[in-house]
Amino acid sequence: MIQPPTAVFLDRDGTIIRDVSYLSRAEDVELLPGAAEAIARLNDASVPVIVITNQSGIARGLFTVNDYLLTQQRLDQLLGELDARIEATYYCPDHPEFTGPCSCRKPGLALFQRAVAERSLDMSAPAYIGDRWRDLEPYHQLGGTPLLISGPETPPEDVRRAMDEAVTVVASLSEAVDRLLVAERL
């Protein structure tokens, strides 16, 4: 029997919102179809929803921390209008070419571990959902269920790797949540 997730770690760009490549303006935040409803279903199932996102545009000088925070505020507002909420968001502003190596940039574990510690997350059955392999890779060290969204920006090699590792590949966040919550209906 599949166990429902005890926490869900989501990527942001390409998973919850349209990936516009270095999102810097709050007015450009656009929810992907069904994303808010999928998050609301996790909320209704009392599953903590945590966003972990790389934001290298900050290190690259393409936008500021304040610009990022405004886009996050807009995302929270759009989700709230559809009765969905993210419990917490953690972001990495670094990029190795500009700021040197760091442990918080996905697939690094620092932000995941910080979220677990700060939110007292139950890690007996976490899930990881994103449109890049780096969004899922922490499952190797932390355990849990990875699901790859095969979207327009997903590299074909990421899909191949998921298939090679028998990781579920889905078309949307909504489909990923359907798969995770199937245990609730059994």
C-alpha positions as CSV (number, residue, x, y, z in Angstrom):
1,M,0.0,0.0,0.0
2,I,1.2,3.5,-0.8
3,Q,1.7,5.8,2.2
4,P,0.4,9.3,1.8
5,P,3.2,11.9,1.9
6,T,4.1,13.4,5.3
7,A,5.6,16.5,3.6
8,V,5.9,17.7,0.0
9,F,8.9,19.6,-1.3
10,L,8.0,21.6,-4.5
11,D,10.1,23.4,-7.0
12,R,8.7,26.8,-8.0
13,D,9.4,27.7,-11.6
14,G,8.1,25.2,-14.1
15,T,6.2,23.3,-11.3
16,I,3.9,25.8,-9.7
17,I,4.3,28.8,-12.0
18,R,5.3,29.3,-15.6
19,D,9.0,29.4,-16.0
20,V,9.9,32.8,-17.5
21,S,13.7,32.4,-17.0
22,Y,14.9,34.7,-14.2
23,L,11.5,35.9,-13.0
24,S,12.1,39.4,-11.7
25,R,8.7,41.1,-11.8
26,A,5.7,40.2,-9.6
27,E,3.3,41.0,-12.4
28,D,4.9,38.1,-14.5
29,V,3.9,35.5,-11.9
30,E,1.5,33.1,-13.6
31,L,0.2,30.0,-12.0
32,L,0.3,26.8,-14.1
33,P,-3.1,25.2,-14.8
34,G,-4.3,23.2,-11.8
35,A,-1.3,24.0,-9.6
36,A,-3.3,26.0,-7.0
37,E,-5.9,23.3,-6.8
38,A,-3.2,20.6,-6.4
39,I,-1.6,22.5,-3.5
40,A,-5.1,23.0,-1.9
41,R,-5.6,19.3,-2.0
42,L,-2.4,18.8,-0.2
43,N,-3.5,21.4,2.3
44,D,-6.8,19.7,2.8
45,A,-4.9,16.4,3.4
46,S,-2.9,18.2,6.1
47,V,0.3,17.7,4.2
48,P,2.9,20.5,4.7
49,V,3.9,22.1,1.4
50,I,7.4,23.5,1.3
51,V,8.9,25.2,-1.7
52,I,12.7,24.9,-2.3
53,T,13.9,27.0,-5.2
54,N,17.2,28.0,-6.8
55,Q,17.2,31.7,-7.6
56,S,20.6,32.3,-9.3
57,G,19.3,35.4,-11.0
58,I,20.2,37.2,-7.7
59,A,23.9,36.1,-7.9
60,R,23.9,37.0,-11.6
61,G,22.7,40.5,-10.9
62,L,19.5,40.0,-12.9
63,F,17.2,40.8,-10.0
64,T,17.5,41.7,-6.3
65,V,16.4,39.8,-3.2
66,N,13.6,42.3,-2.9
67,D,12.5,41.5,-6.4
68,Y,12.4,37.8,-5.6
69,L,10.5,38.5,-2.4
70,L,7.9,40.5,-4.3
71,T,7.4,37.6,-6.8
72,Q,7.0,35.2,-3.8
73,Q,4.5,37.5,-2.2
74,R,2.5,37.6,-5.5
75,L,2.6,33.8,-5.7
76,D,1.3,33.5,-2.2
77,Q,-1.5,36.0,-3.0
78,L,-2.5,34.1,-6.2
79,L,-2.6,30.8,-4.3
80,G,-4.6,32.4,-1.4
81,E,-7.2,33.6,-3.9
82,L,-7.7,29.9,-4.7
83,D,-7.7,28.7,-1.1
84,A,-4.2,27.2,-1.4
85,R,-1.1,27.9,0.7
86,I,2.6,27.2,0.9
87,E,3.7,26.6,4.5
88,A,7.2,27.9,3.8
89,T,9.6,28.8,1.0
90,Y,13.4,28.5,1.0
91,Y,15.5,29.9,-1.7
92,C,19.2,29.8,-2.8
93,P,20.4,33.1,-4.2
94,D,23.8,31.6,-5.2
95,H,25.4,30.3,-8.4
96,P,28.8,28.6,-8.3
97,E,30.2,30.7,-11.2
98,F,29.3,34.0,-9.4
99,T,29.4,33.2,-5.7
100,G,31.3,30.0,-5.4
101,P,30.0,26.6,-4.3
102,C,27.3,26.4,-1.6
103,S,25.4,23.7,0.1
104,C,22.0,25.3,-0.3
105,R,21.8,25.2,-4.1
106,K,19.7,22.2,-5.3
107,P,20.5,19.4,-5.4
108,G,22.3,20.3,-2.2
109,L,20.6,19.4,1.0
110,A,21.0,22.5,3.2
111,L,17.6,24.1,2.4
112,F,15.8,20.8,2.8
113,Q,17.5,20.1,6.1
114,R,16.8,23.7,7.3
115,A,13.1,23.2,6.4
116,V,12.9,19.9,8.3
117,A,14.5,21.5,11.4
118,E,12.6,24.8,11.3
119,R,9.2,23.2,10.5
120,S,9.6,20.0,12.5
121,L,8.7,18.0,9.4
122,D,7.9,14.3,9.6
123,M,10.3,12.8,7.1
124,S,8.9,9.2,7.3
125,A,7.4,9.6,3.8
126,P,8.4,12.9,2.1
127,A,7.8,13.6,-1.6
128,Y,9.7,15.8,-4.0
129,I,8.1,17.3,-7.1
130,G,9.9,19.4,-9.7
131,D,10.6,19.7,-13.4
132,R,14.4,19.1,-13.1
133,W,16.3,16.2,-11.8
134,R,18.0,18.5,-9.3
135,D,14.6,19.1,-7.6
136,L,14.3,15.4,-6.9
137,E,17.9,14.2,-6.2
138,P,17.7,14.9,-2.5
139,Y,15.5,11.8,-2.2
140,H,18.6,9.7,-2.5
141,Q,19.9,11.0,0.8
142,L,16.6,11.9,2.6
143,G,14.3,9.1,1.4
144,G,10.9,9.5,0.1
145,T,9.1,9.6,-3.3
146,P,10.3,11.7,-6.2
147,L,8.0,12.7,-9.1
148,L,9.3,14.5,-12.2
149,I,7.1,16.9,-14.1
150,S,8.0,16.6,-17.7
151,G,7.4,20.2,-18.8
152,P,8.6,22.4,-21.7
153,E,11.9,23.3,-19.9
154,T,12.6,19.8,-18.6
155,P,15.9,18.5,-20.2
156,P,15.4,15.2,-22.0
157,E,18.3,13.7,-20.0
158,D,16.4,14.4,-16.8
159,V,13.4,12.4,-18.1
160,R,15.8,9.6,-19.2
161,R,17.4,9.5,-15.7
162,A,14.0,9.4,-14.0
163,M,13.0,6.5,-16.2
164,D,16.3,4.7,-15.6
165,E,15.7,5.1,-11.8
166,A,12.0,4.1,-12.1
167,V,10.9,7.5,-10.9
168,T,7.4,8.5,-11.8
169,V,7.2,11.0,-14.6
170,V,4.0,13.1,-14.8
171,A,2.7,16.0,-17.0
172,S,1.7,18.4,-14.2
173,L,1.7,19.1,-10.5
174,S,-2.0,18.1,-10.4
175,E,-1.1,14.6,-11.8
176,A,1.7,14.3,-9.3
177,V,-0.6,15.1,-6.4
178,D,-3.2,12.6,-7.7
179,R,-0.5,9.9,-7.6
180,L,0.6,10.9,-4.1
181,L,-2.9,11.1,-2.6
182,V,-4.1,7.8,-4.1
183,A,-3.3,6.1,-0.8
184,E,-6.0,8.4,0.8
185,R,-8.6,6.7,-1.4
186,L,-7.5,3.1,-0.7
